[in-house]
Amino acid sequence: MTLPELGSSLPEIIFRTLIVYLFLVLILRVTGKREVGQLSILELIVILLISDAVQNSMIGDNTSLWGGLVAVATLFAADKLLKLALSRSKRLKKAVEGEPRLLVRDGRVLTRALSEEGVEVEDLRAAARGVGVARLENVRLAVLETDGSISVIPMEGLAQQTSEKPSAT
């Protein structure tokens, strides 16, 4: 299959950059939710290689300063417009960002949800430890949020124990 050559004049750079931006939004949506701070070394390498791989597809033969500036301006404008559209449409927001996903319910890890979302059990344990819960059996709810973070709600008795600090007397 041969794809059409789109050239690399400044208007074509805008069009090509929009195509790449929308493709990356789609592919990142399909591959799962992760916070940037949670990226593994391998995921970081993939992100860096993606930026190099798509550069030529955005600007083509136009390696001028203007070509690069137009591509950058287009990326920022597309990002701003997409965020505006997401803030105005619940349906689009759900399609692009997804919905929160339950990972633990009443101390039981939902392994299928972990697998489908690409979350490691150790990441779940780390999130539980972050709120003072040592064992996943003591987690009432754990939710993978749309931003990639994991929210943890301890079992009822544990919530009070972890929030109270010993008095210094």
CNS distance restraints for C-alpha pairs under 8 A (distance, minus, plus):
assign (resid   6 and name CA) (resid  12 and name CA) 6.68 0.50 0.50
assign (resid   6 and name CA) (resid  16 and name CA) 7.54 0.50 0.50
assign (resid   7 and name CA) (resid  12 and name CA) 6.43 0.50 0.50
assign (resid   7 and name CA) (resid  60 and name CA) 6.57 0.50 0.50
assign (resid   7 and name CA) (resid  61 and name CA) 7.56 0.50 0.50
assign (resid   8 and name CA) (resid  12 and name CA) 5.37 0.50 0.50
assign (resid   8 and name CA) (resid  13 and name CA) 5.53 0.50 0.50
assign (resid   8 and name CA) (resid  59 and name CA) 5.84 0.50 0.50
assign (resid   8 and name CA) (resid  60 and name CA) 5.17 0.50 0.50
assign (resid   8 and name CA) (resid  61 and name CA) 5.95 0.50 0.50
assign (resid   8 and name CA) (resid  62 and name CA) 5.60 0.50 0.50
assign (resid   9 and name CA) (resid  13 and name CA) 6.09 0.50 0.50
assign (resid   9 and name CA) (resid  62 and name CA) 7.05 0.50 0.50
assign (resid   9 and name CA) (resid  67 and name CA) 7.94 0.50 0.50
assign (resid  10 and name CA) (resid  14 and name CA) 6.50 0.50 0.50
assign (resid  10 and name CA) (resid  66 and name CA) 7.81 0.50 0.50
assign (resid  10 and name CA) (resid  67 and name CA) 6.20 0.50 0.50
assign (resid  10 and name CA) (resid  70 and name CA) 6.91 0.50 0.50
assign (resid  11 and name CA) (resid  15 and name CA) 6.50 0.50 0.50
assign (resid  12 and name CA) (resid  16 and name CA) 5.98 0.50 0.50
assign (resid  13 and name CA) (resid  17 and name CA) 5.85 0.50 0.50
assign (resid  13 and name CA) (resid  58 and name CA) 5.83 0.50 0.50
assign (resid  13 and name CA) (resid  59 and name CA) 5.33 0.50 0.50
assign (resid  13 and name CA) (resid  60 and name CA) 7.65 0.50 0.50
assign (resid  13 and name CA) (resid  67 and name CA) 6.93 0.50 0.50
assign (resid  13 and name CA) (resid  70 and name CA) 7.09 0.50 0.50
assign (resid  13 and name CA) (resid  71 and name CA) 6.28 0.50 0.50
assign (resid  14 and name CA) (resid  18 and name CA) 6.17 0.50 0.50
assign (resid  14 and name CA) (resid  58 and name CA) 7.89 0.50 0.50
assign (resid  14 and name CA) (resid  70 and name CA) 6.75 0.50 0.50
assign (resid  14 and name CA) (resid  71 and name CA) 6.21 0.50 0.50
assign (resid  14 and name CA) (resid  74 and name CA) 5.94 0.50 0.50
assign (resid  15 and name CA) (resid  19 and name CA) 6.35 0.50 0.50
assign (resid  16 and name CA) (resid  20 and name CA) 6.33 0.50 0.50
assign (resid  16 and name CA) (resid  57 and name CA) 6.87 0.50 0.50
assign (resid  16 and name CA) (resid  58 and name CA) 4.98 0.50 0.50
assign (resid  16 and name CA) (resid  59 and name CA) 7.34 0.50 0.50
assign (resid  17 and name CA) (resid  21 and name CA) 6.04 0.50 0.50
assign (resid  17 and name CA) (resid  57 and name CA) 7.75 0.50 0.50
assign (resid  17 and name CA) (resid  58 and name CA) 4.71 0.50 0.50
assign (resid  17 and name CA) (resid  59 and name CA) 7.53 0.50 0.50
assign (resid  17 and name CA) (resid  71 and name CA) 5.97 0.50 0.50
assign (resid  17 and name CA) (resid  74 and name CA) 6.70 0.50 0.50
assign (resid  17 and name CA) (resid  75 and name CA) 6.86 0.50 0.50
assign (resid  18 and name CA) (resid  22 and name CA) 6.09 0.50 0.50
assign (resid  18 and name CA) (resid  74 and name CA) 7.03 0.50 0.50
assign (resid  18 and name CA) (resid  75 and name CA) 7.13 0.50 0.50
assign (resid  18 and name CA) (resid  78 and name CA) 6.93 0.50 0.50
assign (resid  19 and name CA) (resid  23 and name CA) 6.07 0.50 0.50
assign (resid  20 and name CA) (resid  24 and name CA) 6.10 0.50 0.50
assign (resid  20 and name CA) (resid  54 and name CA) 7.06 0.50 0.50
assign (resid  20 and name CA) (resid  57 and name CA) 7.57 0.50 0.50
assign (resid  20 and name CA) (resid  58 and name CA) 6.83 0.50 0.50
assign (resid  21 and name CA) (resid  25 and name CA) 6.24 0.50 0.50
assign (resid  21 and name CA) (resid  75 and name CA) 6.82 0.50 0.50
assign (resid  21 and name CA) (resid  78 and name CA) 7.61 0.50 0.50
assign (resid  22 and name CA) (resid  26 and name CA) 6.18 0.50 0.50
assign (resid  23 and name CA) (resid  27 and name CA) 6.09 0.50 0.50
assign (resid  24 and name CA) (resid  28 and name CA) 5.88 0.50 0.50
assign (resid  25 and name CA) (resid  29 and name CA) 6.05 0.50 0.50
assign (resid  25 and name CA) (resid  96 and name CA) 7.66 0.50 0.50
assign (resid  26 and name CA) (resid  30 and name CA) 6.24 0.50 0.50
assign (resid  26 and name CA) (resid  96 and name CA) 7.47 0.50 0.50
assign (resid  27 and name CA) (resid  31 and name CA) 6.18 0.50 0.50
assign (resid  28 and name CA) (resid  32 and name CA) 6.48 0.50 0.50
assign (resid  28 and name CA) (resid  33 and name CA) 7.90 0.50 0.50
assign (resid  29 and name CA) (resid  33 and name CA) 7.11 0.50 0.50
assign (resid  29 and name CA) (resid  96 and name CA) 6.36 0.50 0.50
assign (resid  29 and name CA) (resid  97 and name CA) 6.87 0.50 0.50
assign (resid  29 and name CA) (resid  98 and name CA) 7.89 0.50 0.50
assign (resid  32 and name CA) (resid 117 and name CA) 5.87 0.50 0.50
assign (resid  32 and name CA) (resid 118 and name CA) 6.80 0.50 0.50
assign (resid  33 and name CA) (resid 117 and name CA) 7.21 0.50 0.50
assign (resid  33 and name CA) (resid 146 and name CA) 6.76 0.50 0.50
assign (resid  33 and name CA) (resid 147 and name CA) 6.57 0.50 0.50
assign (resid  33 and name CA) (resid 148 and name CA) 4.63 0.50 0.50
assign (resid  34 and name CA) (resid  38 and name CA) 6.24 0.50 0.50
assign (resid  34 and name CA) (resid  39 and name CA) 6.86 0.50 0.50
assign (resid  34 and name CA) (resid 147 and name CA) 6.86 0.50 0.50
assign (resid  34 and name CA) (resid 148 and name CA) 4.15 0.50 0.50
assign (resid  34 and name CA) (resid 149 and name CA) 7.05 0.50 0.50
assign (resid  35 and name CA) (resid  39 and name CA) 6.79 0.50 0.50
assign (resid  35 and name CA) (resid 147 and name CA) 6.27 0.50 0.50
assign (resid  35 and name CA) (resid 148 and name CA) 4.83 0.50 0.50
assign (resid  35 and name CA) (resid 149 and name CA) 6.27 0.50 0.50
assign (resid  39 and name CA) (resid  43 and name CA) 5.68 0.50 0.50
assign (resid  39 and name CA) (resid  44 and name CA) 6.11 0.50 0.50
assign (resid  40 and name CA) (resid  44 and name CA) 6.21 0.50 0.50
assign (resid  41 and name CA) (resid  45 and name CA) 6.24 0.50 0.50
assign (resid  42 and name CA) (resid  46 and name CA) 6.31 0.50 0.50
assign (resid  43 and name CA) (resid  47 and name CA) 6.28 0.50 0.50
assign (resid  44 and name CA) (resid  48 and name CA) 6.27 0.50 0.50
assign (resid  45 and name CA) (resid  49 and name CA) 6.12 0.50 0.50
assign (resid  46 and name CA) (resid  50 and name CA) 6.02 0.50 0.50
assign (resid  47 and name CA) (resid  51 and name CA) 6.43 0.50 0.50
assign (resid  48 and name CA) (resid  52 and name CA) 6.64 0.50 0.50
assign (resid  49 and name CA) (resid  53 and name CA) 5.99 0.50 0.50
assign (resid  50 and name CA) (resid  54 and name CA) 6.07 0.50 0.50
assign (resid  51 and name CA) (resid  55 and name CA) 6.25 0.50 0.50
assign (resid  52 and name CA) (resid  56 and name CA) 7.85 0.50 0.50
assign (resid  53 and name CA) (resid  57 and name CA) 7.63 0.50 0.50
assign (resid  54 and name CA) (resid  58 and name CA) 6.29 0.50 0.50
assign (resid  55 and name CA) (resid  59 and name CA) 6.43 0.50 0.50
assign (resid  55 and name CA) (resid  60 and name CA) 7.92 0.50 0.50
assign (resid  56 and name CA) (resid  60 and name CA) 4.85 0.50 0.50
assign (resid  56 and name CA) (resid  61 and name CA) 7.44 0.50 0.50
assign (resid  58 and name CA) (resid  71 and name CA) 6.88 0.50 0.50
assign (resid  59 and name CA) (resid  63 and name CA) 6.87 0.50 0.50
assign (resid  59 and name CA) (resid  67 and name CA) 6.22 0.50 0.50
assign (resid  59 and name CA) (resid  68 and name CA) 6.99 0.50 0.50
assign (resid  59 and name CA) (resid  71 and name CA) 6.99 0.50 0.50
assign (resid  62 and name CA) (resid  67 and name CA) 5.83 0.50 0.50
assign (resid  63 and name CA) (resid  67 and name CA) 6.16 0.50 0.50
assign (resid  63 and name CA) (resid  68 and name CA) 6.97 0.50 0.50
assign (resid  64 and name CA) (resid  68 and name CA) 6.56 0.50 0.50
assign (resid  65 and name CA) (resid  69 and name CA) 6.16 0.50 0.50
assign (resid  66 and name CA) (resid  70 and name CA) 5.94 0.50 0.50
assign (resid  67 and name CA) (resid  71 and name CA) 6.25 0.50 0.50
assign (resid  68 and name CA) (resid  72 and name CA) 6.24 0.50 0.50
assign (resid  69 and name CA) (resid  73 and name CA) 6.03 0.50 0.50
assign (resid  70 and name CA) (resid  74 and name CA) 5.97 0.50 0.50
assign (resid  71 and name CA) (resid  75 and name CA) 6.24 0.50 0.50
assign (resid  72 and name CA) (resid  76 and name CA) 6.34 0.50 0.50
assign (resid  73 and name CA) (resid  77 and name CA) 6.07 0.50 0.50
assign (resid  74 and name CA) (resid  78 and name CA) 5.90 0.50 0.50
assign (resid  75 and name CA) (resid  79 and name CA) 6.06 0.50 0.50
assign (resid  76 and name CA) (resid  80 and name CA) 6.13 0.50 0.50
assign (resid  77 and name CA) (resid  81 and name CA) 6.07 0.50 0.50
assign (resid  78 and name CA) (resid  82 and name CA) 6.00 0.50 0.50
assign (resid  79 and name CA) (resid  83 and name CA) 6.15 0.50 0.50
assign (resid  80 and name CA) (resid  84 and name CA) 6.19 0.50 0.50
assign (resid  81 and name CA) (resid  85 and name CA) 6.12 0.50 0.50
assign (resid  82 and name CA) (resid  86 and name CA) 6.06 0.50 0.50
assign (resid  83 and name CA) (resid  87 and name CA) 6.20 0.50 0.50
assign (resid  84 and name CA) (resid  88 and name CA) 6.51 0.50 0.50
assign (resid  85 and name CA) (resid  89 and name CA) 6.13 0.50 0.50
assign (resid  85 and name CA) (resid  92 and name CA) 7.52 0.50 0.50
assign (resid  86 and name CA) (resid  90 and name CA) 6.87 0.50 0.50
assign (resid  86 and name CA) (resid  92 and name CA) 5.88 0.50 0.50
assign (resid  86 and name CA) (resid  93 and name CA) 4.75 0.50 0.50
assign (resid  87 and name CA) (resid  93 and name CA) 7.25 0.50 0.50
assign (resid  89 and name CA) (resid  93 and name CA) 6.13 0.50 0.50
assign (resid  90 and name CA) (resid  94 and name CA) 6.06 0.50 0.50
assign (resid  91 and name CA) (resid  95 and name CA) 6.25 0.50 0.50
assign (resid  92 and name CA) (resid  96 and name CA) 6.10 0.50 0.50
assign (resid  93 and name CA) (resid  97 and name CA) 5.60 0.50 0.50
assign (resid  93 and name CA) (resid  98 and name CA) 7.13 0.50 0.50
assign (resid  94 and name CA) (resid  98 and name CA) 4.60 0.50 0.50
assign (resid  94 and name CA) (resid  99 and name CA) 6.18 0.50 0.50
assign (resid  97 and name CA) (resid 146 and name CA) 5.94 0.50 0.50
assign (resid  97 and name CA) (resid 147 and name CA) 7.77 0.50 0.50
assign (resid  98 and name CA) (resid 146 and name CA) 6.12 0.50 0.50
assign (resid  99 and name CA) (resid 145 and name CA) 7.20 0.50 0.50
assign (resid  99 and name CA) (resid 146 and name CA) 5.72 0.50 0.50
assign (resid 100 and name CA) (resid 143 and name CA) 6.35 0.50 0.50
assign (resid 100 and name CA) (resid 144 and name CA) 5.49 0.50 0.50
assign (resid 100 and name CA) (resid 145 and name CA) 4.50 0.50 0.50
assign (resid 100 and name CA) (resid 146 and name CA) 5.31 0.50 0.50
assign (resid 101 and name CA) (resid 113 and name CA) 7.37 0.50 0.50
assign (resid 101 and name CA) (resid 143 and name CA) 5.44 0.50 0.50
assign (resid 101 and name CA) (resid 144 and name CA) 5.02 0.50 0.50
assign (resid 101 and name CA) (resid 145 and name CA) 6.63 0.50 0.50
assign (resid 102 and name CA) (resid 110 and name CA) 7.64 0.50 0.50
assign (resid 102 and name CA) (resid 113 and name CA) 7.21 0.50 0.50
assign (resid 102 and name CA) (resid 141 and name CA) 7.27 0.50 0.50
assign (resid 102 and name CA) (resid 142 and name CA) 6.08 0.50 0.50
assign (resid 102 and name CA) (resid 143 and name CA) 4.50 0.50 0.50
assign (resid 102 and name CA) (resid 144 and name CA) 6.34 0.50 0.50
assign (resid 103 and name CA) (resid 109 and name CA) 6.12 0.50 0.50
assign (resid 103 and name CA) (resid 110 and name CA) 5.22 0.50 0.50
assign (resid 103 and name CA) (resid 111 and name CA) 7.54 0.50 0.50
assign (resid 103 and name CA) (resid 113 and name CA) 5.95 0.50 0.50
assign (resid 103 and name CA) (resid 114 and name CA) 6.24 0.50 0.50
assign (resid 103 and name CA) (resid 141 and name CA) 7.39 0.50 0.50
assign (resid 103 and name CA) (resid 142 and name CA) 5.30 0.50 0.50
assign (resid 103 and name CA) (resid 143 and name CA) 5.42 0.50 0.50
assign (resid 103 and name CA) (resid 144 and name CA) 6.67 0.50 0.50
assign (resid 104 and name CA) (resid 108 and name CA) 5.45 0.50 0.50
assign (resid 104 and name CA) (resid 109 and name CA) 4.48 0.50 0.50
assign (resid 104 and name CA) (resid 110 and name CA) 5.56 0.50 0.50
assign (resid 104 and name CA) (resid 136 and name CA) 7.94 0.50 0.50
assign (resid 104 and name CA) (resid 139 and name CA) 7.01 0.50 0.50
assign (resid 104 and name CA) (resid 140 and name CA) 7.03 0.50 0.50
assign (resid 104 and name CA) (resid 141 and name CA) 5.17 0.50 0.50
assign (resid 104 and name CA) (resid 142 and name CA) 4.80 0.50 0.50
assign (resid 104 and name CA) (resid 143 and name CA) 7.10 0.50 0.50
assign (resid 105 and name CA) (resid 109 and name CA) 6.71 0.50 0.50
assign (resid 105 and name CA) (resid 110 and name CA) 7.40 0.50 0.50
assign (resid 105 and name CA) (resid 139 and name CA) 7.31 0.50 0.50
assign (resid 105 and name CA) (resid 140 and name CA) 5.54 0.50 0.50
assign (resid 105 and name CA) (resid 141 and name CA) 4.84 0.50 0.50
assign (resid 105 and name CA) (resid 142 and name CA) 6.91 0.50 0.50
assign (resid 106 and name CA) (resid 137 and name CA) 7.37 0.50 0.50
assign (resid 106 and name CA) (resid 138 and name CA) 7.61 0.50 0.50
assign (resid 106 and name CA) (resid 139 and name CA) 6.21 0.50 0.50
assign (resid 106 and name CA) (resid 140 and name CA) 4.21 0.50 0.50
assign (resid 106 and name CA) (resid 141 and name CA) 6.25 0.50 0.50
assign (resid 106 and name CA) (resid 155 and name CA) 7.44 0.50 0.50
assign (resid 107 and name CA) (resid 136 and name CA) 5.75 0.50 0.50
assign (resid 107 and name CA) (resid 137 and name CA) 3.83 0.50 0.50
assign (resid 107 and name CA) (resid 138 and name CA) 5.44 0.50 0.50
assign (resid 107 and name CA) (resid 139 and name CA) 4.93 0.50 0.50
assign (resid 107 and name CA) (resid 140 and name CA) 5.65 0.50 0.50
assign (resid 107 and name CA) (resid 141 and name CA) 7.50 0.50 0.50
assign (resid 108 and name CA) (resid 136 and name CA) 7.50 0.50 0.50
assign (resid 108 and name CA) (resid 137 and name CA) 6.39 0.50 0.50
assign (resid 109 and name CA) (resid 136 and name CA) 7.46 0.50 0.50
assign (resid 110 and name CA) (resid 114 and name CA) 6.45 0.50 0.50
assign (resid 111 and name CA) (resid 115 and name CA) 6.08 0.50 0.50
assign (resid 112 and name CA) (resid 116 and name CA) 6.09 0.50 0.50
assign (resid 113 and name CA) (resid 117 and name CA) 6.03 0.50 0.50
assign (resid 114 and name CA) (resid 118 and name CA) 5.90 0.50 0.50
assign (resid 114 and name CA) (resid 119 and name CA) 4.97 0.50 0.50
assign (resid 114 and name CA) (resid 120 and name CA) 6.77 0.50 0.50
assign (resid 114 and name CA) (resid 121 and name CA) 7.52 0.50 0.50
assign (resid 115 and name CA) (resid 119 and name CA) 6.42 0.50 0.50
assign (resid 115 and name CA) (resid 120 and name CA) 7.85 0.50 0.50
assign (resid 119 and name CA) (resid 123 and name CA) 6.72 0.50 0.50
assign (resid 119 and name CA) (resid 124 and name CA) 7.49 0.50 0.50
assign (resid 120 and name CA) (resid 124 and name CA) 6.67 0.50 0.50
assign (resid 121 and name CA) (resid 125 and name CA) 6.21 0.50 0.50
assign (resid 122 and name CA) (resid 126 and name CA) 6.10 0.50 0.50
assign (resid 123 and name CA) (resid 127 and name CA) 6.28 0.50 0.50
assign (resid 124 and name CA) (resid 128 and name CA) 6.31 0.50 0.50
assign (resid 124 and name CA) (resid 142 and name CA) 7.97 0.50 0.50
assign (resid 124 and name CA) (resid 150 and name CA) 7.32 0.50 0.50
assign (resid 125 and name CA) (resid 129 and name CA) 6.15 0.50 0.50
assign (resid 125 and name CA) (resid 134 and name CA) 7.73 0.50 0.50
assign (resid 125 and name CA) (resid 135 and name CA) 7.31 0.50 0.50
assign (resid 125 and name CA) (resid 136 and name CA) 6.60 0.50 0.50
assign (resid 126 and name CA) (resid 130 and name CA) 6.13 0.50 0.50
assign (resid 127 and name CA) (resid 131 and name CA) 6.92 0.50 0.50
assign (resid 127 and name CA) (resid 150 and name CA) 6.29 0.50 0.50
assign (resid 127 and name CA) (resid 151 and name CA) 7.29 0.50 0.50
assign (resid 127 and name CA) (resid 152 and name CA) 6.76 0.50 0.50
assign (resid 128 and name CA) (resid 132 and name CA) 6.52 0.50 0.50
assign (resid 128 and name CA) (resid 133 and name CA) 5.10 0.50 0.50
assign (resid 128 and name CA) (resid 134 and name CA) 6.72 0.50 0.50
assign (resid 128 and name CA) (resid 135 and name CA) 7.43 0.50 0.50
assign (resid 128 and name CA) (resid 136 and name CA) 6.92 0.50 0.50
assign (resid 128 and name CA) (resid 139 and name CA) 7.32 0.50 0.50
assign (resid 128 and name CA) (resid 152 and name CA) 6.02 0.50 0.50
assign (resid 129 and name CA) (resid 133 and name CA) 4.91 0.50 0.50
assign (resid 129 and name CA) (resid 134 and name CA) 5.49 0.50 0.50
assign (resid 129 and name CA) (resid 135 and name CA) 7.97 0.50 0.50
assign (resid 131 and name CA) (resid 152 and name CA) 7.10 0.50 0.50
assign (resid 131 and name CA) (resid 154 and name CA) 7.95 0.50 0.50
assign (resid 131 and name CA) (resid 162 and name CA) 7.35 0.50 0.50
assign (resid 132 and name CA) (resid 162 and name CA) 5.75 0.50 0.50
assign (resid 133 and name CA) (resid 138 and name CA) 6.66 0.50 0.50
assign (resid 133 and name CA) (resid 139 and name CA) 7.21 0.50 0.50
assign (resid 133 and name CA) (resid 154 and name CA) 6.82 0.50 0.50
assign (resid 133 and name CA) (resid 158 and name CA) 7.63 0.50 0.50
assign (resid 133 and name CA) (resid 162 and name CA) 7.73 0.50 0.50
assign (resid 134 and name CA) (resid 138 and name CA) 7.65 0.50 0.50
assign (resid 135 and name CA) (resid 139 and name CA) 7.39 0.50 0.50
assign (resid 138 and name CA) (resid 154 and name CA) 6.06 0.50 0.50
assign (resid 138 and name CA) (resid 155 and name CA) 5.57 0.50 0.50
assign (resid 138 and name CA) (resid 158 and name CA) 7.52 0.50 0.50
assign (resid 139 and name CA) (resid 152 and name CA) 6.89 0.50 0.50
assign (resid 139 and name CA) (resid 153 and name CA) 6.06 0.50 0.50
assign (resid 139 and name CA) (resid 154 and name CA) 4.39 0.50 0.50
assign (resid 139 and name CA) (resid 155 and name CA) 5.37 0.50 0.50
assign (resid 140 and name CA) (resid 152 and name CA) 7.78 0.50 0.50
assign (resid 140 and name CA) (resid 153 and name CA) 5.62 0.50 0.50
assign (resid 140 and name CA) (resid 154 and name CA) 5.10 0.50 0.50
assign (resid 140 and name CA) (resid 155 and name CA) 4.63 0.50 0.50
assign (resid 140 and name CA) (resid 156 and name CA) 7.70 0.50 0.50
assign (resid 141 and name CA) (resid 152 and name CA) 5.86 0.50 0.50
assign (resid 141 and name CA) (resid 153 and name CA) 5.09 0.50 0.50
assign (resid 141 and name CA) (resid 154 and name CA) 6.88 0.50 0.50
assign (resid 142 and name CA) (resid 150 and name CA) 6.59 0.50 0.50
assign (resid 142 and name CA) (resid 151 and name CA) 5.50 0.50 0.50
assign (resid 142 and name CA) (resid 152 and name CA) 4.37 0.50 0.50
assign (resid 142 and name CA) (resid 153 and name CA) 6.23 0.50 0.50
assign (resid 143 and name CA) (resid 150 and name CA) 5.46 0.50 0.50
assign (resid 143 and name CA) (resid 151 and name CA) 5.15 0.50 0.50
assign (resid 143 and name CA) (resid 152 and name CA) 6.56 0.50 0.50
assign (resid 144 and name CA) (resid 148 and name CA) 6.13 0.50 0.50
assign (resid 144 and name CA) (resid 149 and name CA) 5.90 0.50 0.50
assign (resid 144 and name CA) (resid 150 and name CA) 4.55 0.50 0.50
assign (resid 144 and name CA) (resid 151 and name CA) 6.53 0.50 0.50
assign (resid 145 and name CA) (resid 149 and name CA) 5.37 0.50 0.50
assign (resid 145 and name CA) (resid 150 and name CA) 5.90 0.50 0.50
assign (resid 145 and name CA) (resid 151 and name CA) 6.96 0.50 0.50
assign (resid 153 and name CA) (resid 159 and name CA) 7.53 0.50 0.50
assign (resid 154 and name CA) (resid 158 and name CA) 5.82 0.50 0.50
assign (resid 154 and name CA) (resid 159 and name CA) 5.39 0.50 0.50
assign (resid 155 and name CA) (resid 159 and name CA) 6.29 0.50 0.50
assign (resid 156 and name CA) (resid 160 and name CA) 7.24 0.50 0.50
assign (resid 157 and name CA) (resid 161 and name CA) 6.71 0.50 0.50
assign (resid 158 and name CA) (resid 162 and name CA) 6.02 0.50 0.50
assign (resid 159 and name CA) (resid 163 and name CA) 6.28 0.50 0.50
assign (resid 160 and name CA) (resid 164 and name CA) 6.25 0.50 0.50
